[in-house]
């Protein structure tokens, strides 16, 4: 692509403000948008520079010259200036471009910068891949048909269907690396086999959940070069989705909504900005990606996992629900989402989506999700729902937990920080632990069995294979050491909670083996 090609994009009506034929023949390597007064450090040689002229002020006589000087130092190919801000291109800017030999093109006020960016990227991708070996496996006539469809915004589905029909390759599907379907030429799409990741389409250097993959439904070695060429031709669509300003804007709007929940802010505006204005109830969801080292969270310094990755994962997982949702990261770096769908539907979708999302993470990184309850769209109610979701995230047995499953004392305690539960365990049961270290008989084990059998002396004696009088003696000893009475429900609950708060890994270990039966003549109270 050369600079002069921009003047032949009829639907954009870009016109030449200043430039000579030799300057219009400059090759183009890329495009950058900026409204900085001095953008030189952010530009690359051979790029087009697109600016809305927000930086230009009539009172600043030397502003245009400073801007053009920065462009010349970076070695850019040309400047595209939008006329929307000031109505026309300032004469001082045209003079400055003439001084530095920079072609100046005018973008009419009615033309959006997104349209210019898309057309340039599509043209650059087409030029870059036209001579590639894999792309050459596609007949030239079909390649041009596919490029025409790309220029006409036919979408991934339209381009893919045309390619499969014209090239005679197997039915194919395009999905994000997180497993979300983008397009397919046949339904149902067969499940991916183990290790069947497909061909990369476009940029793969964002979060693990951003890229696209092309997967044939039937493998054919003869079709591989053609499919590789098709993946290359589809790259502009993936690049457009990867750089979608709308997705970034939605994440930022979701972040502002989450931040507003920290106080009693008026939520109508933030909810409407996220498309949730008409929702009667919203489900709170939180997510986190644990780091590569044991116990290291995604927000820990130096672990290499951007906290926002968890928000990207939530967006990937929730997208197929086809309901309004907002997924983003708050100022504290915590990722969360609010979803206008029933709790059961949200939890089920997240459980189904997580394996594909987890497969995109490397090392020991783990995606964990907590699903809170549904709440009306009011600050206090949504804040409470998010607190519950975060509590579940910390204490769930599996990688996806739900507040609906928080129906036991054990489940409730799992969400408490381990430092707190360990201290509670020690405070109540340290005397019993000290006894057990010096004696062959475990009072902790006796207490656990006694509570497991609802305080039944006889069933406890049977489970431990000891005389019931021995059970009475041990229980009295437990009460003396702990200062609690096992005849009172309140004290029983306290001691049960203390047992459940045993520090890891002790809490996850199996109970001590039941001692072998002792002959009746040998049974005596334990001391």
Protein Blocks (a to p, Z undefined) as FASTA:
>chain_A
ZZklmmmmmknopacfbdcfklmmpccfbdcddfbfblmlmpcehiacddehlmpcfklm
klmmmmmmmmmmnopabdcddfklnopacfklmmmmmmnopacddddfklcfklmmmmmm
mmmmmmmmmmpmklmmpcfklmmmmmmmmmnonojmlmmmmmmmmnopacdddddfkopa
fbdcbdcdddddehilbjaehjfkbcfklbccdddfbdcfklmmmmmmmmmmmmmmmmmm
mmmmklmmmmmmmmmmmmmmmmmcdfklmmmmnopmmpcbdcddddddddfbehiafklg
hklpafklmmmmmmmmmmmnopacdddddfkopacddddddfklmmmmmmmmmmmmmmmp
ghjbdcdddddddddddfklmmmmmmmmmmmmmmgmblbdcfklmccfklmmmmpcfklm
mmmmmmmmmmmmmmmmmpcbdfklmmmmmmmnnopaklmmmmnopafklmmmmmmmmmmm
nopafkbmklmmmmmmmmmmpccfklmpccddddddddfklgccdZZ
